[in-house]
Amino acid sequence: FLGSKLPQAEQAITTVFFALAMWGPGIAAVVVTKVIAGRPLGDLGLGRLGPRRFYLWAWLLPPLLAVTTGAVTLLFGFGKFDPGFSAIREALAQAPGGNAIPPAAVVGLQVLLALTLAPFFNVLFALGEELGWRAFLLPRLLPLGQWKAIVLTGLIWGLWHAPAILQGLNYPEHPVAGVGMMMVFTTLLSVIFSWLYLNTGSPWAPALAHGSVNASAGLAVLFLRPDLDLALGGTLASVSGWVGMTLFVGWLVVTRRLPVRVGRGTTPRSGSEAGEVEG
C-alpha cells in the first residue's frame, strides 16, 4: 500500500497486518471448500499450473504497466519528474549514516528487487487473495457469463479493501472517494487476473501477477516529486494507472483473447471443477 500518512513505525506494523489479512479470502475459500462443501482442496487448482507462457505475462506485465503509468502521469501533468530523488534523499538524511548512501543506488536497488525477487516473495501473501477471488468466487459466478463474473468479482474485491482505503491507504488525500477508485482499479485488475486464471485453471498465475503488481505498482513514484496526488498519478491504482490497464484490456478484447474460449469439460463453470482452457 502506498500513500499512508502514518508514522513509519505504525506504517510498518499496519503493512504487516494487511499482508496477513490478504490470507483472509484464502482461508475462507479453504474452509468452505473442504469443511462446508466437503469437496477436495484440489477444486481450488493448487496442484495445477497450466500453460507456462501466461506466467511470463503475470511477471512482466505489471512493470510495463508501471512504466506506462509514469509516462501518463508526466504527459498529463499530474506529477513532475524528480531527477534528484528528493523524497529518497530526505528519508536517507533522517537515517543514521544515510547521507553516505547515494539516492540513485537506493532507487536502483528498489527497481531491481521489484523486477526480480519481490514478485515471487509477494506470492506468499497474494496467493491468499487469489484463492478466494479467482479460484473460489470467480468460478461460482461464471454461470452469469464471463464478463459479469469478472466484473462482479472485481467490485467485491475492491469493496473488501474499503476499511484500509478509509484509513488513508492508496488515496491519502481522498479516503472516501478512494473506495470507489479502488473498485475501479480492482475491476480492471480482475479482468487481467481472471484472464490468467481462465487460461491456466490455476491460482498460481494470478497470484504471481498480484505479487508483481504489489512489487511494481509504485515504481513511478520513485522518479516523481513528492507533492504528487496519488489519486491522479504515480501508481497503478491512480487514474494514470487505469490508462495502461484499460489499453491492455482493450487489446485482449480486440484480439479475441477475452472472453476466454472454454474447452469442453475443462474449465470450472460452477466451482466444482477446475482445469485448463483454450487460450
C-alpha positions in Angstrom: 0.0 0.0 0.0 1.2 3.5 -0.9 0.5 6.9 0.4 -0.1 6.3 4.1 0.5 9.3 6.3 1.1 7.2 9.4 4.5 7.4 11.1 7.0 5.0 9.7 6.8 2.6 12.7 3.0 2.5 12.6 3.0 2.1 8.9 5.3 -0.9 9.1 3.1 -2.6 11.6 0.0 -1.8 9.6 1.6 -3.2 6.5 2.4 -6.5 8.3 -1.2 -6.8 9.4 -2.6 -6.0 6.0 -0.2 -8.6 4.5 -1.6 -11.2 6.9 -5.1 -10.1 6.1 -4.6 -11.0 2.5 -5.0 -14.6 3.5 -8.5 -14.0 4.8 -10.2 -14.8 1.5 -7.9 -17.8 1.0 -8.7 -19.2 4.4 -12.4 -18.7 3.8 -12.1 -20.5 0.5 -10.3 -23.5 2.0 -12.8 -23.7 4.9 -15.9 -23.5 2.7 -14.5 -25.9 0.1 -13.2 -28.6 2.5 -15.4 -28.3 5.6 -18.7 -26.9 4.4 -19.0 -28.2 0.9 -17.0 -31.4 1.6 -15.0 -31.0 -1.6 -11.3 -31.8 -2.1 -8.9 -28.8 -2.0 -7.9 -29.8 -5.5 -11.0 -27.9 -6.6 -9.0 -24.7 -5.9 -6.4 -25.7 -8.5 -3.3 -25.5 -6.3 -2.0 -28.7 -8.0 -2.2 -27.2 -11.5 -0.1 -24.7 -13.3 -1.4 -24.6 -16.9 0.4 -23.1 -19.9 3.7 -21.6 -18.8 3.6 -18.6 -21.2 1.0 -17.0 -19.0 3.4 -16.8 -16.1 5.6 -14.5 -18.2 2.6 -12.2 -18.7 1.9 -12.4 -14.9 5.5 -11.5 -14.1 6.4 -8.8 -16.7 3.1 -7.1 -17.5 2.8 -5.2 -14.1 6.2 -3.5 -14.5 5.3 -2.5 -18.1 2.1 -1.0 -16.8 4.1 0.9 -14.1 6.2 2.4 -16.8 3.1 3.4 -18.7 1.7 4.9 -15.5 4.7 7.1 -15.1 4.5 8.3 -18.7 0.8 9.1 -18.4 1.5 10.9 -15.1 4.1 13.2 -16.8 2.1 13.6 -20.0 -1.0 14.9 -18.3 0.9 17.0 -15.8 -0.2 15.0 -12.7 3.4 14.9 -11.5 6.8 16.3 -12.2 10.0 14.4 -12.9 12.4 14.4 -9.9 15.9 13.5 -11.2 17.4 14.3 -7.8 15.1 11.7 -6.0 14.3 14.3 -3.3 12.0 12.0 -1.4 14.6 9.3 -1.1 17.3 11.8 -0.3 15.1 13.3 2.6 14.5 9.8 4.0 18.2 8.9 3.9 19.1 12.2 5.7 16.9 11.1 8.6 18.6 7.7 8.9 21.9 7.2 10.7 24.7 7.2 8.0 22.1 7.8 5.3 23.9 10.8 3.9 26.6 8.5 2.7 24.3 6.4 0.5 23.6 7.7 -3.0 19.8 8.1 -3.6 20.2 6.7 -7.1 21.6 3.5 -5.6 18.6 3.1 -3.4 16.2 3.6 -6.3 18.2 1.2 -8.5 18.0 -1.5 -5.8 14.3 -1.0 -5.4 13.7 -1.3 -9.1 15.9 -4.4 -9.3 14.0 -6.1 -6.4 10.7 -5.1 -7.9 11.6 -6.8 -11.2 13.2 -9.9 -9.7 12.7 -11.3 -6.2 9.8 -9.2 -4.9 7.1 -10.6 -7.2 7.9 -14.2 -6.2 8.2 -13.3 -2.5 4.8 -11.5 -2.6 3.2 -14.6 -3.9 3.2 -15.9 -0.3 0.6 -13.3 0.5 -1.1 -12.7 -2.8 -2.0 -16.4 -3.1 -4.3 -15.9 -0.1 -6.4 -13.4 -2.0 -6.3 -15.3 -5.3 -7.6 -18.5 -3.7 -10.6 -16.5 -2.6 -11.3 -14.3 -5.5 -10.1 -16.2 -8.6 -10.0 -19.8 -7.5 -13.3 -19.8 -5.4 -15.5 -16.8 -6.2 -15.0 -16.4 -9.9 -15.9 -20.0 -10.9 -19.1 -19.8 -8.9 -20.1 -16.6 -10.7 -19.3 -17.9 -14.2 -22.8 -19.2 -14.8 -23.7 -15.4 -15.1 -21.4 -15.1 -18.0 -17.6 -14.4 -18.1 -17.8 -10.6 -18.2 -20.4 -10.4 -15.5 -18.5 -12.8 -13.3 -15.2 -11.0 -13.9 -16.6 -7.5 -13.2 -18.6 -8.6 -10.1 -15.6 -10.3 -8.7 -13.6 -7.1 -9.2 -16.2 -5.0 -7.5 -16.5 -7.3 -4.5 -12.7 -7.4 -4.3 -12.4 -3.6 -4.3 -15.2 -3.2 -1.7 -13.3 -5.7 0.5 -10.4 -3.1 0.6 -12.7 -0.3 1.9 -11.6 -0.4 5.6 -8.0 0.0 4.5 -8.8 2.8 2.0 -10.8 4.7 4.5 -7.7 4.8 6.8 -5.9 6.7 4.1 -4.1 3.9 2.2 -3.5 4.3 -1.6 -5.5 7.5 -1.7 -4.5 9.5 1.4 -6.0 12.8 0.1 -9.3 11.2 -0.9 -10.1 8.3 1.6 -13.9 8.3 0.9 -13.7 8.8 -2.9 -10.8 6.3 -2.8 -13.2 3.4 -2.0 -14.8 3.9 -5.4 -11.5 4.5 -7.1 -10.2 1.3 -5.6 -13.2 -0.6 -7.0 -12.4 0.7 -10.5 -8.8 -0.4 -10.0 -9.6 -3.9 -8.8 -12.2 -4.3 -11.6 -9.5 -3.6 -14.2 -7.1 -5.9 -12.4 -9.8 -8.5 -12.1 -10.1 -8.6 -15.9 -6.3 -9.2 -16.2 -6.1 -11.7 -13.3 -9.2 -13.6 -14.5 -7.8 -13.9 -18.0 -4.7 -15.5 -16.5 -6.8 -17.8 -14.3 -9.2 -18.9 -17.0 -6.3 -19.7 -19.3 -4.4 -21.8 -16.7 -7.1 -23.1 -14.4 -4.6 -22.2 -11.6 -4.5 -19.6 -8.8 -0.7 -19.5 -9.2 -0.7 -17.4 -12.3 -2.9 -14.6 -10.9 -1.0 -14.9 -7.6 2.2 -14.2 -9.4 0.6 -11.2 -11.3 -0.8 -10.0 -7.9 2.7 -10.3 -6.4 4.2 -8.4 -9.3 1.6 -5.7 -9.1 2.4 -5.2 -5.4 6.1 -5.1 -6.1 6.0 -2.6 -9.0 2.7 -0.6 -8.7 4.5 2.4 -7.2 7.8 2.3 -9.1 7.0 5.6 -11.0 6.7 7.4 -7.7 10.4 7.0 -7.1 11.0 9.2 -10.1 8.4 11.9 -9.3 8.3 14.9 -6.9 6.8 14.1 -3.5 4.0 16.7 -3.9 2.2 14.2 -6.2 -1.5 13.4 -5.6 -1.6 9.7 -5.6 -5.2 9.6 -6.7 -4.2 11.1 -10.1 -0.8 9.6 -10.9 2.3 7.7 -9.9 0.7 4.3 -9.0 -1.3 1.7 -10.9 -4.2 2.4 -8.5 -4.3 6.0 -9.8 -6.2 7.5 -12.7 -3.0 7.4 -14.7 -2.6 3.7 -13.9 -6.0 2.9 -15.2 -5.0 4.1 -18.7 -2.4 1.4 -19.3 -4.7 -1.3 -17.8 -7.6 -0.2 -19.9 -5.5 -0.3 -23.1 -4.3 -3.8 -22.3 -7.9 -5.0 -21.6 -8.9 -3.4 -24.9 -6.1 -5.3 -26.6 -7.4 -8.6 -25.1 -10.9 -7.9 -26.4 -9.8 -6.7 -29.9 -7.6 -9.8 -30.3 -10.4 -12.0 -29.1 -8.4 -13.3 -26.1 -11.4 -12.2 -24.0 -13.8 -13.7 -23.3 -11.7 -16.8 -23.0 -12.8 -19.7 -25.1 -13.6 -22.5 -22.7 -12.5 -26.0 -23.6 -15.3 -28.5 -23.2 -15.3 -30.1 -19.8 -12.1 -28.4 -18.8 -12.8 -25.1 -17.0 -14.9 -24.7 -13.8 -18.3 -23.4 -14.6 -19.8 -23.8 -11.1 -16.7 -24.0 -9.0 -16.9 -27.8 -8.6 -14.3 -28.4 -11.3 -11.1 -26.8 -12.4 -8.9 -27.2 -15.4 -7.3 -25.5 -18.4 -9.0 -23.7 -21.2 -8.1 -22.8 -24.7 -6.2 -19.5 -24.9 
